[in-house]
Amino acid sequence: MRQENDLGKDPIGKLVLRIALPSMLAQFVNVLYSIVDRMYIGNIAGVGELALAGVGVCGPVITMIGSVASLVGIGGAPLMSIRLGEGKQAKAKAILANCFMMLCVLSLVLMAVLFLVKRPMLLFFGASKATIPYADSYFSVYIAGTLFALLATGMSQFIICQGFAKIAMCAVILGAVLNIVLDPIFIFALDMGVAGAAIATVLSQLASCCFVLAFLFGQRPMVSISFGGYSWQVIRRVLVIGLTPFAIIAVDNMMIIAMNTVLQRYGGAVQGDVLVTCATIAQSFMLVVTMPLSGISGGTQAILSYNYGAQQIDRVRAAQRKIFLLCLTYTVCMTAVAWLCGQWFVRLFTSDAAVAQKALWAIRVCTLSLLPLGIQYEIVDGFTAIGQVRFSLPLSFWRKLVYFAALFALPVIWGAQAAFYAEPISDFFGPLVSMIVYLLAMKRVLKKREAKRETAPDPVRVTAE
């Protein structure tokens, strides 16, 4: 049954739920790409732990590649929503055309560069002599699917911003389910090990990519992909807005890389690889937390952007209140899961009792400050949605700065395992400053927009499944 989402008129409470829940579920399912790979890899007979550590080194590098999709997708989608809210459909169409071209070009450039530097890069990012064969095998195959990964992730943002959150969710679910089915076939039945896991992931991303492009080239969306009308001015504006989500993801993964390097250095030959394995498991759980959380705060950007463009500021304020509540509810639930059910999550990755116990401890430490983290996500994504990069970018970098300071200082005093406390420390002090800035700045920004209210065209109605 078709259901209409009017971003400018539907009741805010229902609208937030209709957009946020599919976006959250899509990101939750998206986590299965990496979780399922790691789960199967960790259970490869004889080499599971080393293989898992090797793939763990690839994880942040792969997500850094994905940050390019956020640079273009999350950079262009809010801008496109604002233009739709203003009733400027031709400009919205030009934004989509430019973003599609950017993703294609950037994907091919990334693929060429990464093939040249992959092995020394993996060694620099924390692979050891024991784990580099597995890291190199997985990453070599994954690079070949860069175009599919970036188009599937980046272009899905333009589905969500037109009100089709369920369609975007279906694209992600298609890839994740296919990945679950193909993983055991390539890893175990065909005895291809970590390379098989990468092949399964690339094929799954190809399926998602085809689904997304088929929809955006079709007749259902208000704005479809077109060619031509390329403009450096549009590209520059997209890159400016996309800089915040790009920086968040890129630096988040630099944090993971730094964590692996610190654990190898202070853990030494005896504990280094074991601690990296524990960190990989803990990071997998944090993906279960942060990706759906970003689905809530990022997916609902369309509501904020559209109504900001339409100068309906009361709806912007009401939507943010609902989104804050939803983010906090989710982080409360995930904190409970970490402390009450963490042991079952750990057992998906390892059967070694000692490694499992240490990984469970790492998960519980990393989730000590999840509640303020939920607030941080919506503050940063809320500023980004209305084009206020001057606030969102510094606030994001502040949290990363706190993380790096704690990461490099704590192990010097208390040893390698103390590095895990860098996460909750940054998740507390980062949001603390963000809340202060939000209370001081957001009200002023919205009042300024409200003061410029003019007679606007009727809000564009956006349909969604």
Secondary structure, DSSP 4 states (H G I P E B T S, - for coil): --EEE-TTTS-HHHHHHHHHHHHHHHHHHHTHHHHHHHHHHHTSTTTHHHHHHHHHHHHHHHHHHHHHHHHHHHHHHHHHHHHHHTT-HHHHHHHHHHHHHHHHHHHHHHHHHHHHHHHHHHHHTT--TTTHHHHHHHHHHHHTTHHHHHHHHHHHHHHHTTT-HHHHHHHHHHHHHHHHHHHHIIIIIS--HHHHHHHHHHHHHHHHHHHHHHHHTSSSSSS--------HHHHHHHHHHHHHHHHHHHHHHHHHHHHHHHHHHHHHHHHHHHHHHHHHHHHHHHHHHHHHHHHHHHHTHHHHHHHHHTT-HHHHHHHHHHHHHHHHHHHHHHHHHHHHHHHHHHHTT---HHHHHHHHHHHHHHTTTHHHHHHHHHHHHHHHHTT-HHHHHHHHHHHHHHHHHHHHHHHHHH-GGGGGGHHHHHHHHHHHHHHHHHHHHHHHHHHHHHHT----PPPPPEEE-
